[in-house]
Amino acid sequence: MQIVIGTTPDRADWLTGCVASIARPHIVVSNYGYELGKIRWVMEHTNIDRFLFLQDSVIVKSEKFWELLDEYDGSVSINQDPAHYGSYLGVYERKVLEQIDLPVMESKRDAVTHEVQWAKTYVKAAGEVPVMFPRLRDGEQFEVYQGRMNMVIENDYIRKYKGTWSHTQL
């Protein structure tokens, strides 16, 4: 399984923190297509069959994360908030992605909307998708990181900084 980190060209500081926490081979996809644009890039420019997609706002806190992830085959959702593949985090399979549309995101609102709608389409095409951390959920922890206020979701294995956690922010 390959690791794919999604970023944009103006987020070098975010990428540095994420990459520093991953002591495994990985590729970085940097474009302005939001998460689905990065997943589309993987489909169009590689032959990777199965990959873990992480945003640059994820920090892997423990090497045990990889051991736990290695216990799964096929597609895996890291969390389920607001639905499977919350923040688009998880393991995707080419054979499933080839069966569904990868819509073009025109705005952050599109990306947030598809975080639930598109993820449901993916899960339906994949069949049953396990959730690695079902209790990794949005909460009440907030922190300024990289110059912005973030909702922080974390457990013993990963930390995710969320800059958008409500439709009222769009």
C-alpha positions as CSV (number, residue, x, y, z in Angstrom):
1,M,0.0,0.0,0.0
2,Q,1.3,3.4,-1.0
3,I,0.9,6.6,1.2
4,V,-0.4,9.7,-0.5
5,I,-0.3,13.1,1.2
6,G,-2.5,15.8,-0.3
7,T,-1.4,19.4,-0.1
8,T,-1.5,22.7,-2.1
9,P,1.5,24.7,-3.2
10,D,0.9,27.4,-0.5
11,R,1.0,25.0,2.4
12,A,4.7,24.1,2.8
13,D,4.6,24.5,6.6
14,W,1.7,22.1,6.9
15,L,3.4,19.6,4.6
16,T,6.6,19.7,6.6
17,G,4.8,18.7,9.8
18,C,2.9,15.9,8.2
19,V,5.9,14.5,6.3
20,A,8.1,14.7,9.4
21,S,5.6,12.3,11.2
22,I,5.7,9.7,8.5
23,A,8.9,7.6,8.4
24,R,7.7,5.5,5.4
25,P,7.9,6.0,1.7
26,H,5.1,8.3,0.4
27,I,4.2,10.5,-2.4
28,V,3.0,14.1,-2.2
29,V,0.3,15.4,-4.5
30,S,0.2,19.2,-4.5
31,N,-2.5,20.9,-6.6
32,Y,-5.5,23.1,-6.1
33,G,-8.2,20.4,-6.7
34,Y,-9.2,19.9,-3.1
35,E,-9.1,16.3,-1.9
36,L,-10.8,14.7,-4.9
37,G,-8.5,16.5,-7.2
38,K,-5.6,14.8,-5.5
39,I,-7.2,11.4,-5.6
40,R,-8.0,12.0,-9.4
41,W,-4.3,12.9,-9.9
42,V,-3.3,9.5,-8.4
43,M,-5.7,7.7,-10.7
44,E,-4.5,9.6,-13.8
45,H,-0.8,9.6,-13.2
46,T,0.1,6.4,-11.3
47,N,-0.8,2.8,-11.4
48,I,-1.2,2.5,-7.6
49,D,-3.8,-0.1,-6.8
50,R,-4.4,0.7,-3.1
51,F,-3.3,3.9,-1.2
52,L,-3.8,5.6,2.1
53,F,-4.9,9.2,1.6
54,L,-3.9,11.7,4.3
55,Q,-4.2,15.5,4.2
56,D,-1.2,17.6,5.1
57,S,-3.0,18.5,8.3
58,V,-2.5,15.0,9.7
59,I,0.2,14.1,12.1
60,V,1.0,10.5,12.7
61,K,1.7,10.3,16.5
62,S,2.7,6.6,16.8
63,E,4.3,4.0,14.7
64,K,1.6,1.6,16.0
65,F,-0.7,3.4,13.6
66,W,0.9,1.5,10.7
67,E,0.7,-1.8,12.5
68,L,-3.0,-1.3,13.1
69,L,-3.5,-0.2,9.5
70,D,-1.7,-3.3,8.1
71,E,-4.3,-5.5,9.8
72,Y,-6.8,-4.4,7.1
73,D,-7.2,-5.5,3.5
74,G,-9.1,-3.5,0.9
75,S,-10.7,-0.2,1.6
76,V,-10.5,1.3,5.1
77,S,-12.0,4.5,6.5
78,I,-9.9,6.0,9.2
79,N,-12.9,7.6,10.9
80,Q,-16.6,8.1,10.4
81,D,-17.3,11.7,11.3
82,P,-19.3,13.2,9.6
83,A,-19.5,9.9,7.7
84,H,-17.1,7.2,6.5
85,Y,-13.9,8.8,5.1
86,G,-14.4,11.9,7.2
87,S,-11.9,14.5,5.9
88,Y,-11.4,12.0,3.0
89,L,-9.0,10.0,5.3
90,G,-8.6,6.4,4.5
91,V,-7.4,3.7,2.2
92,Y,-8.8,3.7,-1.3
93,E,-8.7,1.1,-4.0
94,R,-8.3,1.7,-7.7
95,K,-10.8,-1.0,-8.6
96,V,-13.4,0.9,-6.6
97,L,-12.5,4.4,-7.8
98,E,-12.7,3.2,-11.4
99,Q,-16.4,2.4,-10.8
100,I,-17.4,5.8,-9.6
101,D,-17.2,9.5,-10.6
102,L,-14.5,11.8,-9.3
103,P,-16.3,15.1,-9.4
104,V,-14.4,18.3,-10.0
105,M,-14.5,20.6,-6.9
106,E,-15.1,24.2,-7.7
107,S,-15.1,25.5,-4.1
108,K,-14.5,24.6,-0.5
109,R,-18.2,24.2,-0.2
110,D,-18.2,21.5,-2.9
111,A,-15.3,19.7,-1.1
112,V,-17.2,19.7,2.2
113,T,-20.5,18.6,0.6
114,H,-18.7,15.7,-1.2
115,E,-16.9,14.7,2.0
116,V,-20.2,13.0,2.8
117,Q,-22.0,12.5,-0.5
118,W,-19.1,11.2,-2.5
119,A,-17.8,9.1,0.4
120,K,-21.3,7.4,0.5
121,T,-20.9,6.6,-3.2
122,Y,-17.4,5.1,-2.6
123,V,-18.6,3.0,0.3
124,K,-21.6,1.7,-1.7
125,A,-19.3,0.7,-4.5
126,A,-16.7,-0.9,-2.2
127,G,-19.2,-2.8,-0.1
128,E,-18.6,-3.0,3.6
129,V,-15.8,-0.7,4.6
130,P,-14.4,-1.0,8.1
131,V,-13.7,2.0,10.2
132,M,-10.3,1.9,11.9
133,F,-11.1,4.5,14.6
134,P,-14.8,4.8,15.1
135,R,-14.4,7.0,18.2
136,L,-12.1,9.5,16.4
137,R,-14.8,12.2,16.1
138,D,-15.1,16.0,16.0
139,G,-15.1,17.4,19.4
140,E,-14.5,20.5,21.5
141,Q,-10.7,20.7,21.3
142,F,-9.5,23.8,19.5
143,E,-5.9,25.0,18.9
144,V,-4.1,27.6,16.9
145,Y,-1.7,25.8,14.6
146,Q,0.0,27.2,11.5
147,G,-1.6,30.6,12.1
148,R,-5.2,29.5,12.1
149,M,-7.8,28.2,14.6
150,N,-8.3,24.5,14.2
151,M,-10.6,21.9,15.6
152,V,-8.3,19.1,16.7
153,I,-9.4,15.5,16.5
154,E,-7.0,13.0,17.8
155,N,-6.3,9.7,19.6
156,D,-3.1,7.9,20.6
157,Y,-2.2,7.3,16.9
158,I,-3.0,10.4,14.8
159,R,-3.9,14.1,15.1
160,K,-5.9,15.9,12.5
161,Y,-6.2,19.7,12.4
162,K,-9.5,20.8,10.8
163,G,-9.8,24.4,9.6
164,T,-13.5,23.9,8.5
165,W,-15.8,22.0,10.8
166,S,-19.2,23.7,10.2
167,H,-21.1,24.8,7.1
168,T,-21.4,28.2,8.8
169,Q,-17.7,28.7,8.0
170,L,-18.2,28.4,4.2
